[in-house]
Amino acid sequence: MSAMDELTSILALEPIEVNLFRGLSPKEERTRIFGGQVVAQALTAAYKTVEGRICHSLQSYFIRPGDPTLPVLYQVERSRDGHSFATRRVLAIQKGEQIFNMACSFQVPETGFEHQSEMPEPAFSAEEMGKFVDAWIKSQPEESTRWLRNLPIEMRAIDPVDVAKPVAKPPHQMVWLRTRQDMGDDIALNQCLLAYASDYSLLGTAMRPHGVSWQSGVQTASLDHILWFHRPTNFSRWHLYVQDSPSASGARGFNRGALYREDGVLVASAAQEGLIRWRGKK
């Protein structure tokens, strides 16, 4: 089974009861469930209780580490169904305890005023980055890049950090990303795939100015994750993830992201705060 097939498989939640669904995790070496997976599965669960509306925003909190060896139960609360908007609350549960919760809002598609910020000019296109990424992966220890090669999401960072020997860089970065397989134009599925991918690299933006990485004795964890969906997209096309970190304090790093399709269309925005803490003495 390809990585993309595995991702679509874990997004196909099993209905258990009305408003209750079960999700599984892929078999891999992680000791806790990847945050983007829980966000995507929770959004999938919410979508299973909504008709004729598209998600425009979600706000979520990571409460406890998820165990990838156990199923996750997603309980959906139908908070409101209005004429234009519907609101859902989703609880992710393992061993009788919440590991994650999400509030999300859906809207009947309609037209209105339109404007957007312009996509920054990247130093390299996604195609140009291909040869650099291949060379960079070969220069890194295999254990540091194995996860990158096996992802269902293809990622090409324009100015990547050497996780084994990080050096201080400005608190911003650009990453090209897309799914490795075209899953069609279904809006809900593409939003779930985008939500999954949006958790990659975002927290790392706050670590860049400090010259540290997840291999530097730093404890990291996503604390919350917010997404706004502006326009539909097919996530198999290249998208530029423009990220910056305005602040780090109190052992937390704050990060923002804007996702532009390769043609310059702004399709989504993200915000996240994450734990960044020295495991031992600095």
Secondary structure, DSSP 8 states (H G I E B T S, - for coil): --HHHHHHHHHS-EEEETTEEEE---SSS-SS--HHHHHHHHHHHHHTT--S-EEEEEEEEE-S---TTS-EEEEEEEEEE-SSEEEEEEEEEETTEEEEEEEEEEE---------------SS-HHHHHHHHHHHHHHS-HHHHHHHHT-SEEEEESS---SSS-----SEEEEEEEESS---S-HHHHHHHHHHHHTTTTGGGGGGGGT--TTTTEEEEE-EEEEEE-S---TTS-EEEEEEEEEEETTEEEEEEEEEETTS-EEEEEEEEEEEEESS--
